Amino acid sequence: MNKILSVSFSIIGVLFTATSLLAQESPESEISEPSTKIATEQSKEPKWEVDIEPTLLVPLNLDGGVGVEIDGDEDGDGSDEGNSSGVIEIPIAVKGDSEFNFDEALRLSGRIEAWHRKGLGIIFDGTYTRYGESGFVAADIELIESDPFFRIEVPTEILVQQGIFVLAAGYEVIESELGRRKSPDRPGYPILRFRPFLGTRFTFIDISADFEGIPDIDIDDSFFDLMVGAHLDFQVSQRWNFGVRADYSGFGIGDSTDSTVTVVAGAEWSVSKLVAFRLKYRFYEIDFDRNSKLLEDNYTINFEEQGLWLGVSFRL
């Protein structure tokens, strides 16, 4: 967590330096500003500005796994005789040295933001991921009345589905022109905007693993988390905008995750009043420990993902 926060502050420092340099650039052709607040005729602007952004997430590194406890009473007779128990570690990885082969992969994601010209905002963000892989997993197995555990490599086929959905409300507490206006109708770039937000994150996880020689695993779980975050923007010209967005959820409320962290940082290039392209870097980490009597298996999830966030923004 400290590493991610330090990276975020480093990015913010670089953006402050970039704004002072790019603020001296030559004037560009006029296009409408993304924010209704800096328009010279607010009365003619719509009360709400809606930003719809379908995104493509390209994972460059996905590292972690799922640990599942298996019950020694496989036949349900209450007896340990002839049964085994232990912990199975299911790797989830996208790296060059991965021993798994991806058989299928699908990811759908998008984000919608609606901001009132008085500063109030509503945010929705959704991501659905589905992928299948095959290979070998490590299983620490204990035969009943046998000590200690011993490790075996088990052939398996794994299907993972995950959905992450965010609903939040925000407020634009800062919108400040840091430069001098060259004319009454031209803002003084760079422009600093700061928007904190508060909401909830809903996550569902469905993991199916078919093993050879040991019991199969099927995890189907979901949970809500309280989430807090903030979005910092540096608009350095009419076309270019740089920003950092970070959020954190967990807080140990109910069955929530131990922690979930998301950091997104990158640039936006406005093609016109209605369309902009965005290229960003995304970091996502989840650390979850489920110990529930309601589930057949207790399990832990711990992994992080790093990759590119490619988006096209449509403004209404």
GUMIBA-472271 format. One record per residue (C-alpha): residue number from 1; residue in three letters; x, z, y. Coordinates in steps of 0.2 Angstrom, whole numbers, plus 5000, padded with zeros to 4 digits. Layout:
BEGIN
num = NUM residu = ALA X = X Z = Z Y = Y
...
// end
This chain:
BEGIN
num = 1 residu = MET X = 5000 Z = 5000 Y = 5000
num = 2 residu = ASN X = 5014 Z = 5005 Y = 5012
num = 3 residu = LYS X = 5023 Z = 4988 Y = 5008
num = 4 residu = ILE X = 5007 Z = 4978 Y = 5013
num = 5 residu = LEU X = 5004 Z = 4988 Y = 5029
num = 6 residu = SER X = 5022 Z = 4985 Y = 5034
num = 7 residu = VAL X = 5021 Z = 4966 Y = 5030
num = 8 residu = SER X = 5005 Z = 4966 Y = 5041
num = 9 residu = PHE X = 5013 Z = 4974 Y = 5056
num = 10 residu = SER X = 5028 Z = 4962 Y = 5054
num = 11 residu = ILE X = 5016 Z = 4947 Y = 5055
num = 12 residu = ILE X = 5008 Z = 4954 Y = 5070
num = 13 residu = GLY X = 5025 Z = 4956 Y = 5079
num = 14 residu = VAL X = 5029 Z = 4938 Y = 5075
num = 15 residu = LEU X = 5012 Z = 4932 Y = 5082
num = 16 residu = PHE X = 5015 Z = 4942 Y = 5098
num = 17 residu = THR X = 5032 Z = 4933 Y = 5100
num = 18 residu = ALA X = 5024 Z = 4916 Y = 5096
num = 19 residu = THR X = 5011 Z = 4918 Y = 5109
num = 20 residu = SER X = 5023 Z = 4921 Y = 5123
num = 21 residu = LEU X = 5032 Z = 4905 Y = 5119
num = 22 residu = LEU X = 5017 Z = 4894 Y = 5115
num = 23 residu = ALA X = 5008 Z = 4900 Y = 5131
num = 24 residu = GLN X = 5019 Z = 4888 Y = 5141
num = 25 residu = GLU X = 5014 Z = 4872 Y = 5131
num = 26 residu = SER X = 5008 Z = 4857 Y = 5141
num = 27 residu = PRO X = 4989 Z = 4856 Y = 5143
num = 28 residu = GLU X = 4979 Z = 4848 Y = 5129
num = 29 residu = SER X = 4963 Z = 4838 Y = 5129
num = 30 residu = GLU X = 4948 Z = 4848 Y = 5132
num = 31 residu = ILE X = 4938 Z = 4855 Y = 5118
num = 32 residu = SER X = 4925 Z = 4869 Y = 5118
num = 33 residu = GLU X = 4931 Z = 4886 Y = 5115
num = 34 residu = PRO X = 4927 Z = 4895 Y = 5099
num = 35 residu = SER X = 4922 Z = 4911 Y = 5108
num = 36 residu = THR X = 4906 Z = 4911 Y = 5119
num = 37 residu = LYS X = 4913 Z = 4925 Y = 5129
num = 38 residu = ILE X = 4926 Z = 4914 Y = 5138
num = 39 residu = ALA X = 4914 Z = 4900 Y = 5142
num = 40 residu = THR X = 4911 Z = 4898 Y = 5160
num = 41 residu = GLU X = 4893 Z = 4895 Y = 5159
num = 42 residu = GLN X = 4887 Z = 4909 Y = 5146
num = 43 residu = SER X = 4869 Z = 4906 Y = 5150
num = 44 residu = LYS X = 4870 Z = 4888 Y = 5143
num = 45 residu = GLU X = 4879 Z = 4894 Y = 5127
num = 46 residu = PRO X = 4869 Z = 4900 Y = 5111
num = 47 residu = LYS X = 4867 Z = 4918 Y = 5109
num = 48 residu = TRP X = 4874 Z = 4917 Y = 5091
num = 49 residu = GLU X = 4889 Z = 4908 Y = 5085
num = 50 residu = VAL X = 4889 Z = 4905 Y = 5066
num = 51 residu = ASP X = 4905 Z = 4900 Y = 5057
num = 52 residu = ILE X = 4903 Z = 4893 Y = 5039
num = 53 residu = GLU X = 4919 Z = 4892 Y = 5029
num = 54 residu = PRO X = 4920 Z = 4885 Y = 5011
num = 55 residu = THR X = 4938 Z = 4890 Y = 5005
num = 56 residu = LEU X = 4950 Z = 4885 Y = 4991
num = 57 residu = LEU X = 4960 Z = 4899 Y = 4984
num = 58 residu = VAL X = 4976 Z = 4893 Y = 4976
num = 59 residu = PRO X = 4985 Z = 4908 Y = 4966
num = 60 residu = LEU X = 5004 Z = 4907 Y = 4967
num = 61 residu = ASN X = 5006 Z = 4924 Y = 4958
num = 62 residu = LEU X = 4994 Z = 4934 Y = 4948
num = 63 residu = ASP X = 5001 Z = 4949 Y = 4939
num = 64 residu = GLY X = 4994 Z = 4964 Y = 4931
num = 65 residu = GLY X = 4982 Z = 4968 Y = 4916
num = 66 residu = VAL X = 4968 Z = 4978 Y = 4908
num = 67 residu = GLY X = 4971 Z = 4993 Y = 4897
num = 68 residu = VAL X = 4957 Z = 4997 Y = 4885
num = 69 residu = GLU X = 4954 Z = 5011 Y = 4873
num = 70 residu = ILE X = 4947 Z = 5007 Y = 4856
num = 71 residu = ASP X = 4936 Z = 5019 Y = 4846
num = 72 residu = GLY X = 4943 Z = 5024 Y = 4829
num = 73 residu = ASP X = 4925 Z = 5025 Y = 4822
num = 74 residu = GLU X = 4922 Z = 5007 Y = 4820
num = 75 residu = ASP X = 4909 Z = 5008 Y = 4807
num = 76 residu = GLY X = 4899 Z = 5021 Y = 4816
num = 77 residu = ASP X = 4898 Z = 5034 Y = 4802
num = 78 residu = GLY X = 4906 Z = 5048 Y = 4812
num = 79 residu = SER X = 4921 Z = 5048 Y = 4800
num = 80 residu = ASP X = 4939 Z = 5043 Y = 4805
num = 81 residu = GLU X = 4942 Z = 5038 Y = 4787
num = 82 residu = GLY X = 4949 Z = 5020 Y = 4785
num = 83 residu = ASN X = 4948 Z = 5018 Y = 4804
num = 84 residu = SER X = 4961 Z = 5015 Y = 4818
num = 85 residu = SER X = 4961 Z = 5019 Y = 4837
num = 86 residu = GLY X = 4973 Z = 5015 Y = 4851
num = 87 residu = VAL X = 4975 Z = 5006 Y = 4867
num = 88 residu = ILE X = 4976 Z = 4987 Y = 4869
num = 89 residu = GLU X = 4985 Z = 4980 Y = 4884
num = 90 residu = ILE X = 4978 Z = 4963 Y = 4890
num = 91 residu = PRO X = 4989 Z = 4954 Y = 4902
num = 92 residu = ILE X = 4982 Z = 4944 Y = 4917
num = 93 residu = ALA X = 4996 Z = 4933 Y = 4924
num = 94 residu = VAL X = 5000 Z = 4917 Y = 4932
num = 95 residu = LYS X = 5019 Z = 4915 Y = 4932
num = 96 residu = GLY X = 5032 Z = 4904 Y = 4926
num = 97 residu = ASP X = 5037 Z = 4915 Y = 4912
num = 98 residu = SER X = 5019 Z = 4919 Y = 4906
num = 99 residu = GLU X = 5016 Z = 4918 Y = 4887
num = 100 residu = PHE X = 4998 Z = 4914 Y = 4889
num = 101 residu = ASN X = 4990 Z = 4896 Y = 4890
num = 102 residu = PHE X = 4976 Z = 4894 Y = 4902
num = 103 residu = ASP X = 4962 Z = 4884 Y = 4894
num = 104 residu = GLU X = 4950 Z = 4884 Y = 4908
num = 105 residu = ALA X = 4950 Z = 4890 Y = 4927
num = 106 residu = LEU X = 4936 Z = 4889 Y = 4940
num = 107 residu = ARG X = 4936 Z = 4898 Y = 4957
num = 108 residu = LEU X = 4922 Z = 4896 Y = 4970
num = 109 residu = SER X = 4924 Z = 4905 Y = 4987
num = 110 residu = GLY X = 4917 Z = 4905 Y = 5005
num = 111 residu = ARG X = 4914 Z = 4915 Y = 5020
num = 112 residu = ILE X = 4900 Z = 4916 Y = 5034
num = 113 residu = GLU X = 4902 Z = 4925 Y = 5050
num = 114 residu = ALA X = 4889 Z = 4926 Y = 5064
num = 115 residu = TRP X = 4894 Z = 4933 Y = 5081
num = 116 residu = HIS X = 4883 Z = 4937 Y = 5095
num = 117 residu = ARG X = 4890 Z = 4934 Y = 5113
num = 118 residu = LYS X = 4888 Z = 4953 Y = 5117
num = 119 residu = GLY X = 4901 Z = 4956 Y = 5103
num = 120 residu = LEU X = 4891 Z = 4961 Y = 5087
num = 121 residu = GLY X = 4895 Z = 4952 Y = 5071
num = 122 residu = ILE X = 4889 Z = 4950 Y = 5053
num = 123 residu = ILE X = 4901 Z = 4945 Y = 5039
num = 124 residu = PHE X = 4898 Z = 4939 Y = 5022
num = 125 residu = ASP X = 4912 Z = 4934 Y = 5010
num = 126 residu = GLY X = 4910 Z = 4929 Y = 4992
num = 127 residu = THR X = 4922 Z = 4924 Y = 4978
num = 128 residu = TYR X = 4918 Z = 4920 Y = 4960
num = 129 residu = THR X = 4933 Z = 4917 Y = 4947
num = 130 residu = ARG X = 4932 Z = 4912 Y = 4929
num = 131 residu = TYR X = 4946 Z = 4908 Y = 4918
num = 132 residu = GLY X = 4951 Z = 4908 Y = 4899
num = 133 residu = GLU X = 4967 Z = 4910 Y = 4891
num = 134 residu = SER X = 4975 Z = 4911 Y = 4874
num = 135 residu = GLY X = 4991 Z = 4920 Y = 4867
num = 136 residu = PHE X = 4997 Z = 4936 Y = 4861
num = 137 residu = VAL X = 4993 Z = 4954 Y = 4868
num = 138 residu = ALA X = 5002 Z = 4970 Y = 4864
num = 139 residu = ALA X = 4991 Z = 4983 Y = 4855
num = 140 residu = ASP X = 4997 Z = 5001 Y = 4852
num = 141 residu = ILE X = 4988 Z = 5006 Y = 4837
num = 142 residu = GLU X = 4986 Z = 5023 Y = 4829
num = 143 residu = LEU X = 4980 Z = 5024 Y = 4811
num = 144 residu = ILE X = 4970 Z = 5040 Y = 4809
num = 145 residu = GLU X = 4981 Z = 5054 Y = 4802
num = 146 residu = SER X = 4996 Z = 5044 Y = 4807
num = 147 residu = ASP X = 5008 Z = 5048 Y = 4821
num = 148 residu = PRO X = 5015 Z = 5041 Y = 4832
num = 149 residu = PHE X = 5007 Z = 5025 Y = 4838
num = 150 residu = PHE X = 5015 Z = 5008 Y = 4833
num = 151 residu = ARG X = 5015 Z = 4992 Y = 4843
num = 152 residu = ILE X = 5009 Z = 4975 Y = 4836
num = 153 residu = GLU X = 5007 Z = 4958 Y = 4844
num = 154 residu = VAL X = 4989 Z = 4952 Y = 4841
num = 155 residu = PRO X = 4983 Z = 4933 Y = 4843
num = 156 residu = THR X = 4969 Z = 4933 Y = 4855
num = 157 residu = GLU X = 4957 Z = 4922 Y = 4866
num = 158 residu = ILE X = 4952 Z = 4930 Y = 4882
num = 159 residu = LEU X = 4938 Z = 4925 Y = 4895
num = 160 residu = VAL X = 4938 Z = 4933 Y = 4912
num = 161 residu = GLN X = 4924 Z = 4932 Y = 4925
num = 162 residu = GLN X = 4925 Z = 4942 Y = 4941
num = 163 residu = GLY X = 4914 Z = 4941 Y = 4957
num = 164 residu = ILE X = 4918 Z = 4950 Y = 4973
num = 165 residu = PHE X = 4905 Z = 4950 Y = 4987
num = 166 residu = VAL X = 4907 Z = 4958 Y = 5004
num = 167 residu = LEU X = 4894 Z = 4962 Y = 5017
num = 168 residu = ALA X = 4899 Z = 4970 Y = 5033
num = 169 residu = ALA X = 4895 Z = 4972 Y = 5052
num = 170 residu = GLY X = 4908 Z = 4971 Y = 5065
num = 171 residu = TYR X = 4911 Z = 4973 Y = 5084
num = 172 residu = GLU X = 4922 Z = 4964 Y = 5096
num = 173 residu = VAL X = 4930 Z = 4978 Y = 5105
num = 174 residu = ILE X = 4944 Z = 4968 Y = 5114
num = 175 residu = GLU X = 4944 Z = 4950 Y = 5121
num = 176 residu = SER X = 4958 Z = 4949 Y = 5134
num = 177 residu = GLU X = 4966 Z = 4934 Y = 5142
num = 178 residu = LEU X = 4985 Z = 4938 Y = 5143
num = 179 residu = GLY X = 4990 Z = 4923 Y = 5153
num = 180 residu = ARG X = 4985 Z = 4917 Y = 5170
num = 181 residu = ARG X = 4971 Z = 4905 Y = 5173
num = 182 residu = LYS X = 4977 Z = 4887 Y = 5178
num = 183 residu = SER X = 4960 Z = 4883 Y = 5184
num = 184 residu = PRO X = 4943 Z = 4892 Y = 5185
num = 185 residu = ASP X = 4937 Z = 4882 Y = 5170
num = 186 residu = ARG X = 4952 Z = 4885 Y = 5159
num = 187 residu = PRO X = 4956 Z = 4902 Y = 5151
num = 188 residu = GLY X = 4972 Z = 4910 Y = 5153
num = 189 residu = TYR X = 4981 Z = 4909 Y = 5136
num = 190 residu = PRO X = 4985 Z = 4918 Y = 5125
num = 191 residu = ILE X = 4969 Z = 4927 Y = 5121
num = 192 residu = LEU X = 4969 Z = 4943 Y = 5111
num = 193 residu = ARG X = 4954 Z = 4947 Y = 5101
num = 194 residu = PHE X = 4951 Z = 4963 Y = 5090
num = 195 residu = ARG X = 4936 Z = 4965 Y = 5079
num = 196 residu = PRO X = 4935 Z = 4980 Y = 5067
num = 197 residu = PHE X = 4921 Z = 4980 Y = 5054
num = 198 residu = LEU X = 4913 Z = 4992 Y = 5041
num = 199 residu = GLY X = 4903 Z = 4987 Y = 5026
num = 200 residu = THR X = 4902 Z = 4987 Y = 5007
num = 201 residu = ARG X = 4911 Z = 4977 Y = 4993
num = 202 residu = PHE X = 4902 Z = 4973 Y = 4977
num = 203 residu = THR X = 4913 Z = 4969 Y = 4962
num = 204 residu = PHE X = 4907 Z = 4963 Y = 4944
num = 205 residu = ILE X = 4919 Z = 4961 Y = 4930
num = 206 residu = ASP X = 4916 Z = 4953 Y = 4913
num = 207 residu = ILE X = 4930 Z = 4952 Y = 4901
num = 208 residu = SER X = 4928 Z = 4946 Y = 4883
num = 209 residu = ALA X = 4943 Z = 4947 Y = 4871
num = 210 residu = ASP X = 4943 Z = 4940 Y = 4853
num = 211 residu = PHE X = 4957 Z = 4947 Y = 4842
num = 212 residu = GLU X = 4963 Z = 4944 Y = 4824
num = 213 residu = GLY X = 4963 Z = 4960 Y = 4814
num = 214 residu = ILE X = 4957 Z = 4972 Y = 4826
num = 215 residu = PRO X = 4940 Z = 4975 Y = 4835
num = 216 residu = ASP X = 4935 Z = 4963 Y = 4849
num = 217 residu = ILE X = 4932 Z = 4969 Y = 4866
num = 218 residu = ASP X = 4918 Z = 4965 Y = 4878
num = 219 residu = ILE X = 4918 Z = 4974 Y = 4896
num = 220 residu = ASP X = 4904 Z = 4971 Y = 4907
num = 221 residu = ASP X = 4904 Z = 4982 Y = 4923
num = 222 residu = SER X = 4900 Z = 4982 Y = 4941
num = 223 residu = PHE X = 4902 Z = 4994 Y = 4956
num = 224 residu = PHE X = 4900 Z = 4996 Y = 4975
num = 225 residu = ASP X = 4914 Z = 5002 Y = 4987
num = 226 residu = LEU X = 4914 Z = 5007 Y = 5005
num = 227 residu = MET X = 4925 Z = 4995 Y = 5015
num = 228 residu = VAL X = 4934 Z = 4996 Y = 5032
num = 229 residu = GLY X = 4944 Z = 4983 Y = 5040
num = 230 residu = ALA X = 4949 Z = 4974 Y = 5056
num = 231 residu = HIS X = 4953 Z = 4956 Y = 5062
num = 232 residu = LEU X = 4966 Z = 4952 Y = 5075
num = 233 residu = ASP X = 4967 Z = 4935 Y = 5083
num = 234 residu = PHE X = 4979 Z = 4927 Y = 5095
num = 235 residu = GLN X = 4972 Z = 4911 Y = 5102
num = 236 residu = VAL X = 4988 Z = 4903 Y = 5110
num = 237 residu = SER X = 4979 Z = 4887 Y = 5115
num = 238 residu = GLN X = 4963 Z = 4877 Y = 5115
num = 239 residu = ARG X = 4967 Z = 4871 Y = 5098
num = 240 residu = TRP X = 4978 Z = 4884 Y = 5090
num = 241 residu = ASN X = 4974 Z = 4901 Y = 5084
num = 242 residu = PHE X = 4984 Z = 4914 Y = 5073
num = 243 residu = GLY X = 4976 Z = 4929 Y = 5065
num = 244 residu = VAL X = 4978 Z = 4943 Y = 5053
num = 245 residu = ARG X = 4963 Z = 4951 Y = 5043
num = 246 residu = ALA X = 4965 Z = 4966 Y = 5032
num = 247 residu = ASP X = 4952 Z = 4978 Y = 5023
num = 248 residu = TYR X = 4953 Z = 4993 Y = 5012
num = 249 residu = SER X = 4940 Z = 5000 Y = 5000
num = 250 residu = GLY X = 4938 Z = 5014 Y = 4987
num = 251 residu = PHE X = 4939 Z = 5031 Y = 4994
num = 252 residu = GLY X = 4934 Z = 5039 Y = 4978
num = 253 residu = ILE X = 4916 Z = 5038 Y = 4981
num = 254 residu = GLY X = 4905 Z = 5038 Y = 4966
num = 255 residu = ASP X = 4911 Z = 5026 Y = 4953
num = 256 residu = SER X = 4921 Z = 5016 Y = 4965
num = 257 residu = THR X = 4938 Z = 5009 Y = 4963
num = 258 residu = ASP X = 4954 Z = 5019 Y = 4966
num = 259 residu = SER X = 4959 Z = 5006 Y = 4979
num = 260 residu = THR X = 4956 Z = 4988 Y = 4983
num = 261 residu = VAL X = 4967 Z = 4980 Y = 4997
num = 262 residu = THR X = 4965 Z = 4963 Y = 5005
num = 263 residu = VAL X = 4976 Z = 4955 Y = 5018
num = 264 residu = VAL X = 4974 Z = 4937 Y = 5025
num = 265 residu = ALA X = 4986 Z = 4930 Y = 5038
num = 266 residu = GLY X = 4988 Z = 4912 Y = 5044
num = 267 residu = ALA X = 4984 Z = 4899 Y = 5057
num = 268 residu = GLU X = 4969 Z = 4889 Y = 5063
num = 269 residu = TRP X = 4969 Z = 4871 Y = 5070
num = 270 residu = SER X = 4953 Z = 4866 Y = 5079
num = 271 residu = VAL X = 4949 Z = 4847 Y = 5077
num = 272 residu = SER X = 4933 Z = 4848 Y = 5088
num = 273 residu = LYS X = 4920 Z = 4859 Y = 5094
num = 274 residu = LEU X = 4912 Z = 4860 Y = 5077
num = 275 residu = VAL X = 4927 Z = 4859 Y = 5065
num = 276 residu = ALA X = 4943 Z = 4868 Y = 5062
num = 277 residu = PHE X = 4956 Z = 4868 Y = 5047
num = 278 residu = ARG X = 4963 Z = 4885 Y = 5042
num = 279 residu = LEU X = 4979 Z = 4888 Y = 5031
num = 280 residu = LYS X = 4982 Z = 4906 Y = 5027
num = 281 residu = TYR X = 4991 Z = 4918 Y = 5015
num = 282 residu = ARG X = 4981 Z = 4930 Y = 5005
num = 283 residu = PHE X = 4986 Z = 4946 Y = 4996
num = 284 residu = TYR X = 4973 Z = 4955 Y = 4985
num = 285 residu = GLU X = 4976 Z = 4971 Y = 4974
num = 286 residu = ILE X = 4964 Z = 4981 Y = 4964
num = 287 residu = ASP X = 4968 Z = 4998 Y = 4955
num = 288 residu = PHE X = 4953 Z = 5004 Y = 4945
num = 289 residu = ASP X = 4951 Z = 5017 Y = 4931
num = 290 residu = ARG X = 4935 Z = 5018 Y = 4922
num = 291 residu = ASN X = 4931 Z = 5033 Y = 4912
num = 292 residu = SER X = 4913 Z = 5033 Y = 4908
num = 293 residu = LYS X = 4902 Z = 5039 Y = 4894
num = 294 residu = LEU X = 4890 Z = 5025 Y = 4897
num = 295 residu = LEU X = 4902 Z = 5012 Y = 4892
num = 296 residu = GLU X = 4908 Z = 5008 Y = 4874
num = 297 residu = ASP X = 4926 Z = 5007 Y = 4880
num = 298 residu = ASN X = 4935 Z = 5016 Y = 4894
num = 299 residu = TYR X = 4947 Z = 5005 Y = 4903
num = 300 residu = THR X = 4959 Z = 5002 Y = 4917
num = 301 residu = ILE X = 4962 Z = 4987 Y = 4928
num = 302 residu = ASN X = 4978 Z = 4985 Y = 4939
num = 303 residu = PHE X = 4983 Z = 4968 Y = 4946
num = 304 residu = GLU X = 4988 Z = 4959 Y = 4962
num = 305 residu = GLU X = 4986 Z = 4941 Y = 4967
num = 306 residu = GLN X = 4995 Z = 4932 Y = 4980
num = 307 residu = GLY X = 4991 Z = 4914 Y = 4985
num = 308 residu = LEU X = 4986 Z = 4901 Y = 4998
num = 309 residu = TRP X = 4969 Z = 4901 Y = 5007
num = 310 residu = LEU X = 4964 Z = 4884 Y = 5012
num = 311 residu = GLY X = 4948 Z = 4883 Y = 5023
num = 312 residu = VAL X = 4937 Z = 4871 Y = 5033
num = 313 residu = SER X = 4927 Z = 4880 Y = 5046
num = 314 residu = PHE X = 4910 Z = 4872 Y = 5052
num = 315 residu = ARG X = 4903 Z = 4880 Y = 5068
num = 316 residu = LEU X = 4885 Z = 4880 Y = 5073
// end
